Amino acid sequence: MKQNTVRRFLSSLFLTCHVIFWFVCTSFAQVTNTDAVILHFVTMKADNPKVWDEAIARFEQAHPNIKIEREIAPHSSTAYHDLLTQKLKNRDRSMDLFFMDVIWPSEFAAAGWALRLDEYFTSPERSHFLNATIEAGTYQGHVYGVPSRIDSGMLYYRKDLLAKYGFSPPVTWEELVRQAKTILDGERARQPALRGYSGQFKQYEGLVCDMLEFVGSHNSSFLSKDSTRSNLASTETTKAVQFVREQIIQQLATPAVLTYQEPESLAVFVQGKAVFHRNWPYAWGLASDPRHSKIVGNVSVTVLPHFQNGRSVSALGGWLYGISAYSQHPDEAWTFIEFMTSVKMQKYFALHASLAPSRISLYSDPEILQANPQYEDLFPVFQTARPRPRTPVYPMVSHILQRYFSRVLAFPETDIMEEAKEADRQINRFLKLVKEEN
């Protein structure tokens, strides 16, 4: 009888202790959860979602007092921009972090939407990143974006065809034209559909990137150095545009190139129907994948050519981390950015998602080079990268540039100089607004 009483007592005591333990643990978890800072991070849909899931998990494990809540925006860059600007115009205090396209920092900074990061992202730390990526995130001497990766235009080419005709990769645009014409003449009977060049010449942002590379390598630019006036009617700029129209569009490419964005232009190349191809780093993977490409093993990449007495220029692409000026947790947001752009995490993204690092040191990392041997060739390309015009009115400037380039390239009868002067006039009206505000 006594044994049963003792047994019941111990059982009751055990149950009571278990309940108390559960209550304490639950209460502690609730306190911990309440104390955790939740950062609202607005980002585009990732091409490698599992890689990003793991990256976020690593951050939260390293910083258990900070939780990341992601809002996945539309995949379209334009739609994403519209979503971000709407939140920022409304001073949405729930949004802490966001990705910025490299063409947005000037707009966001001038509007007071992006937090100035000078005290967080110091000059010594910036020196570890590729210079063009730092330039892209800088406006009027202050930094507003931290580079997560880098993209830039580059020249892909058929190394088997160049070798067959005794050519090295072209250094100048004039040399590229001569090589392409020689190869087309020699291959016409065997490959009548072969073209000399494939790029992006549809009326969209990609056209601005392609033309920046031609104009920049002719020692010119779309805007003056201080970004106060348009420079399209200059002799150097108009000559570069004329070369593209007469030599690239009319001589080497198919008329359909005027409708090509990246996917269409790449499809031509990987199907073995182009000698030279301009694209971004991502194209390497597809051109080297036998599921998509007929030219596996016959592709190489180099810096884009330049004109005589010019230098190679590639349009800068990629994304930057920004912090909302209305965030209630800027310090925690910086902790997240610092973690994600560290050597360790940029190496992680390079190994698992083939995202080209913005940190210079990683281009000599043996493990990264083993996994991405193309980086050895890409590093010199990234050093030629140039940001697009850094002005708060860039969306309007880009729209005018797109219309101008599309018109003069598609219609050979148009007067390039007259069209350039009109485009200058339209762009200068917007640039004047910025000057008056300052």
N, C-alpha and C positions, 0 to 999 in steps of 0.2 A: 504493500500500500504506500509506504513511504517512498519507495523507489519510483512509483508512478507519479507521486506528487512532485518529487524532485525533477523527474523527466519533463513533466508539464511546465514546471517553473523555468527550467533551462530553455525549453522550446519557446516559451513566451518571451523570455529575455532575449534570445537570439533574434526572434522576429522583431522585437522592439528596437534592438540595435540596428538591424537591417534597414528598418524604416527610417530611423534617425540618420543613418549613413546616406541613404538615398536622398533624403531631404537636404542634407548638407551639400552633397555633390551637385544636386539640381540647383540649389540656391547659388552655389559658387559659379556654376556654369552660366546662370542667368546674369550674375554680376559681371563675369568675364565678357559675356556677349554684349551686355549693356555698355561696358567700358570700351569695347573695340570701336575704332573709327572706321566707318564705311566710306570708301572712296568710290564715287560714281565715275566710271571711265567710259567715255563714248568713243567707239572705234568702228571701223569698217569690218565687214565679214572677212575673217582671215582665210588665206589660201591653205593654211595648214592648221586647222582648228585644234587638233590634238596637241600639237607642239605648243600652242598658246595656252591651252588648258594646263599643261605641265608647268609652263613658265609661271603662270599665276599661282599655281599650287606651291611652287618653290618659294615664291615671294612670301606668301601667307605663312608658310612654315618658318621662314626666317624672321618674319615680323608678325607674330600671332596677335598683336594688338591692332593690326590693320587688315581689313577685309576689302576685297575688290568686287564691286558690283558692275558688271559690264552691260552696256547698252549697245547692241549690234545695229549699226546704221545701214542704210541701203548700200549696195556694192558700187553703185554709180558715184563717181567723185563729185559730180554736180549735185546729186540728191543729198549726198553726205554734207557737202558745203552748206546747202540750204537748211538742213536740219541743225547744224552747229550754229550758224548765224542767227537762226530764229531763237534758239535757246539763249544765246549771248545777248541779243537785242532785248530779250525779256529779263535779263539779269538773273537767270536761273541759278539760284544758289545751291541747288542740289547737284549740279554738275561740277566735278573737280578737275578732271583730266580729259584730254582729247588728243587725237592724232591730227596733225596739220600737214596738208600737202605742202611741198616746199615753196609753192607760189602764194601761200596764204599769210605768212607772218606779217608782212607789211600792212596788209588790210586789217588784220586782227589787232596789231599793235597800235596803229593810228586811231582805231575806233575805241581803244581802251579796253578791249576784251581779253587780251592775253596778259598774263602777269609777267612783269620784267624779272628776268632770272639772273641778273648780273651777280648778285650776292650768293646765289646757290651755285651757279655754273661759272666758276671763276676762270680768269684768263689762263692760268697754268693748266687747268683741267681741259680747257678747250684746245690747247696745243696738241693733245693726243688724237684729235679727230682730223679727218680730211678737211682741208681748208674750205672747199666749196660748200660743204654741209654746214659749216659754221656761218659762212656768209649768208646762206639761205635763211637762217634763223635770226639774222641781225637786221635791225631797222634803226636808222639814225644813231648808230653807235652803241645800241643796247641789244642784248640778246633776249629772245622771246621763245626760242625753240631749241630742243636738244635732239640731235640726229640719232634716229634709231637704226638707220641703214643707209645705203646709197644706191642709187640707180644713175646710169648715164648712158647716152647714146654711144654706139660702137659699130664698127664695120665687121660683119661676118663675110666670109668669102670661101669659095670652093678651092681648097688648096690643091686638089687633084688636077683641076683645070689650069690653075696658074702654073703648077709644076710642068704640066704637059707642054705648055708653050714657053717655058723658060722664064717665067715672071716671078719676082718677089712681090710681097704685098705692096700696093701702091702707096706712095708717100704724099703725092699731090692729087687733086681732083682731075687735073689734066691727064696725069698718068693713068688714073683709073679709067678714064674714057678711052684712052688708047688701048689699054689692055683688054677692056671689055669688047671693043670693036674687033680686035684681032681674034679673040676667042670666038665671038659670034660668027665671024667669017669662016673660021676653021671648022666650026661645029654645025654649020647650017644644014649640011646634008644629013647628018646623023641626028641632030636635035633642032628641028625647025622651030620649036616652041620656046627655045632657050632665049632669055632676055639678059641684058647686061646688068640691070639694077632693079632692086625692089625696095621701096620705102613707104613712108606714110604721107600721103599728099591729099587726103580728104580734108574738107573744111571742118577742122576740129582742133583741139589743143595740140594733138600730135604733130600737125602741120607746122605750128609755131616752133616746136622743138626741132624738127628737121631743118627748117629754114634758119633758125638761130645758128645751127652748126655750119651751114654754108656761109652765112653772112659773117659770123664770128671768125671763121678761118680766112676771110678776105680782109682782115684787120678792121672790121666795122662792128656796129651794134645797132639794135633797134632804137635805143634811146641814147641821149648824151650821157656822159659820165655822171653828171649830177642828177640825172633822171628828170630834168626840167623841160626837155623838148624832144620831139621825135626826130629820128635820123634816117628815115627811109629813103629820102630823096638825095642822099649823098651819093657821090660817084661810086664809092666802094660798095655800098649796099646794092645799088641798082645793077652794077656789073655782076654781082654774085647771083642776084635773082635772074638776070638774063641768062647766065650760064646754066642754071637749073632748068629753065624753060627750054633752051635750045639744045643743050647737050644731054641732060639727064632724062627729061620727060619725052622730048621728041626723038632722041637718038637711041637711048638705051632701054627705056621702059616701055611697057604696053600702055595704051591710053587708059586702061582700067586702073592704073596706079593712082589716078585722081580720085578714086573711090575707096582707096585702101586705108584701113587703120592697121594696128599691129597684127591682129590675127590673119587678116587677108594677105598682107605682105609677107608674113612668115610662111603661110601655106604655100605660096609660090616658091619660096626658097627651099623648104624642106622636101618639096616634090621634085626637086632637081631642075627647076625651070628658071633659075637666076644665078648669075655668076657672083654678084655682090649684093649684100643686103644690109640695110641699116635697121638696128633694133636695140632693145634693152637687154640687160644680162639674163633675164628669165628665158630668153630664146635659146640659150645654149643647151639647157636641159631637153627641150623639145627637139632641137636639131640633132641631138645625140641619142635620142630614144627611138629604137627600131619600130616601135608601135606607131610612131607618128612620122618618121623621117625615112626618106629613101637615100639620104646622103650621109648616113652614119659613118664616121671615120674619115670623111672627106671635108670636114668643116674646121675652120680656124677663125680666130678673131684678132683684131688689131685696132689701134687708134684710128679714128676717122681721118681721112686725108685733109690737106689744107691747100690753099692756092699758093702759087709762087710768091715768095717773100712773106707768106702768112704763117700761122701756127695752128695746130690742131685744136679744135674746140668741140666739146660734147655738151649737150643739154643736160643739166642736172635734174634728176628725178629723185623720188624717195619721199620719206615721211619723217616728221619731227614730232616729238612729244611737246605738248603745251599744257600750261596750267591756267584754268579760268581765273580771271581777275576777281570773280565773285565767289570763288571757293572759300569755304570756311575752314579748310584743312590744307593750306598750302605747304606746310612743313612735311606732313605725311605724304602729300602728293609728290613732293620732291624726293622723299625717301623711295617711293616707287620708281620714279624715273631714274634715279641714281642706280638702283638695283638692276633695272632692265637694260641700261646702257653700259653696264660694267663690262670689263674684259671677259669675265666668266660667262655672262649671259649673251653677249654678242657672239662669243665662240659657240655657245649652245645653239643659237639661231642659225649660225653658219653651217654647223654640222648636221642639224636636223631639219632645216627648212631651206638651206642654200641661200639665205639672205646675206647679201654682201655687206660686210661690216663697215661701219663708219670710222672705226678706230684703226689708225695706221699700223700699229704693232701687229695686228692679227694677220696681216698679209705676209708675215714671215713665220707664222706658226706652222710647224711641220704637220700637225694633225689636221689642221684646216686645209692645207695645200694637198694633203693626201686625199682628203674627201672631195675637194674642189680644185683639181689641178688647173682649171681655167683661170683661177684667181691670179696666178702668176702673170698671165697675159692681161688680165683685166685691171690690175693695179695701175699700170701706166695710163690706161684709159681714164680711170677715175681721177687721175691727177690733172686731166685736161677739162674736167667738168666746169661748167659755168652756169650760175643761176639765171633764170629768166628775169626780166626787168623787175626790180624790187620797188614797187610803188603801191600805195593803198588802192589805186584805181586800176590795178592790173586786170580784173575781169573785163572791164570795158576796153582796155588797151588790147587785150588778147582777142576780143571779138572783132575789133577793127582789123588787126593783123590777119586773122583768119580769112576775113572777106577779101582783103587786098591780095594776099598771096594766092588764094584760090582762083580769083578772077584772072590775074596776070599769067598764071601757069596754065590755066585751062583754055584761054583764048589768046592765041599767038598774035592776033591783030591788035590787041590792046597796047597802048603806049605806056610802058613801065614807068617812065618819069612822071607823066601826068597823073597816073593812078597813085604813085608814091606821094606826090605833093598833096593830093586830096586826102590820102590816109594820114599824112603828117598833120594836116589842118584839123582833122577830126580828133586825133590823139592829143594834140596840143591843147584843145579845149578842155579835156579832162585833166591834163597835167597842170593847167593853169589854176584849176580849182584847188588842187593840193597845195600849190605855191601860195595861194591867197590865204588858205587856212593856217599855213605855217607863218 
